[in-house]
Amino acid sequence: MKKCILPKVVLLFYLFSFGAITLQGTTLTPTDALDSAKKLFTGKPADYYISDSPTADSLIIFVDAQPSMNWEHECYVLKYPKQFEGAVESISPEVTRQNLPPEFPDGLSPLEVSFNQFPLQQDPMIIEESPVPFTSHVSHRTCCKTHALILSGGIDPSWNYYRYWNDCAFIYQTLSKHYLIHKENIHVHIADGGIQYGSTITIPEGQDEAVPNDIDGDGETDRIDPASYSLINNLFHNLDITLKELDHLFIYVIDHGGRDEDGESYINLWNNEKIYAFDLIRWLEPLIKRNVFVTIVMGQCYSGGFVEHLKHLPNISIATACAPDETSGVYMDFTKPLGDVLFKYDEFVYHWTCAMNGATPYGTEVNADSDNDGNVSIEEAFIYAQQKDRLKTETPQYYTSSPLLTNYLSFYRIPYTTNFEELYSNYSSEELQFSLANRDLIVSRSINNTSDFEISIVSCLDYKTVYMQSFSADNNSVTIPTSQLPEGIYIALACNKSGAKITYKFSNVK
């Protein structure tokens, strides 16, 4: 498998603006090196790390030049001579630009880290119970037929940021608490599977022992497996045995991603193992052939590169944080100074999970149910996340093999058929009768109905009005040429002068 290390561009930075301190025949200190490095990145957000071996003749400063983005992204290795003569301003480090942190034989320690602070410096976030619990909507059938894979590779301890734990905990608790999906159906693979950063809950007063790997905050240790290629492969083998026709498989991916020399996107696992699109295709094809519905949400860098490869699969939808050539970033509180921002979540997946949860982790209610049918569909969650995503560096992507499927499919309901047109046979009202003929929508009034109506056709893709027509009391029926509209799901909204509204949801398939 090809390793993604971009060609190294070695630049020499000559520093002419340092202070006039002169150190003759002395050893460069980490503070000297840090001061030098910071002047190279004046005015730019950056995190600084050090690799310093007592036996080495060089001191290494590693600079994360885009600390708010997930890997891979711009970073630098600054190599300083430990022994030097003359003024500090004469020091010229050798600078190597890279797209991924290299391996440091002597290890890497934080030197000045303001953005991706280590977990011990910040409190882990465990979400509260949803303030809008819709558990009464959840059927036993949906809970049993929904399975999930939550995957966060982490790469290694240095880059397994604690916000990835929060991302995973948020979606895990949304699935298990909000939708009552059985915990044995939620398969979690995070980093090395050991005690994770931020994986302890707040210790109650009078207790002195934290609970490791408690991903749902119930005070009990949860099963978390390593994010290794072999274990993921085994999981899909077991899912191939377990999942049945019309089951729903939800795949959630967060943390780091990259691209190889051929421009192919991949998911980073623990110990630098990788998952490519062709791996996912090989694992998913047997399931999809049995009419298993597959929903994929990806938050890693370059995640959009998976879309094109998966487009040929039926019964699938995929939402990604960014385009094939873009990096993804963190969710930030823009009301705080940049250096005070705590990176607790990732932007796109944060909003996607808020949509599904009906609330933020902090308890603020969220309503992504745009068609007010009581279900946040897969498509509605993407639309909400796309609209809320504030990062100019990422462009969320979405593909569905059928808008009829993903406008219906949610964690509350799973299609009972693969003939998706059957899912949208709404009932007519006493005042108006709706029917489809020759791919046009016919609206007829009852004998006793003498109201004037304004009829609007609203697209469930973006909930914008695409057509309007008056229906006067002089006419018994009106024909709306919906056959001219693009394929998709629509709502016919009929309003009279008194404000009464009648809705009818229908599919339009070419």
Beta strands, then each sheet from edge to edge (+ up, - down):
strand 1: 9-12
strand 2: 26-27
strand 3: 47-51
strand 4: 58-64
strand 5: 75-81
strand 6: 83-84
strand 7: 94-98
strand 8: 109-112
strand 9: 146-152
strand 10: 186-190
strand 11: 248-254
strand 12: 257-259
strand 13: 265-268
strand 14: 274-276
strand 15: 293-298
strand 16: 316-320
strand 17: 330-331
strand 18: 345-346
strand 19: 397-400
strand 20: 432-437
strand 21: 440-445
strand 22: 453-459
strand 23: 465-471
strand 24: 477-480
strand 25: 488-496
strand 26: 501-508
sheet 1: 1+ 7- 5+ 4- 3+ 8-
sheet 2: 2+ 6-
sheet 3: 10+ 9+ 11+ 15+ 16+ 19-
sheet 4: 12+ 13- 14+
sheet 5: 17+ 18-
sheet 6: 20+ 21- 24+
sheet 7: 23+ 22- 25+ 26-
end
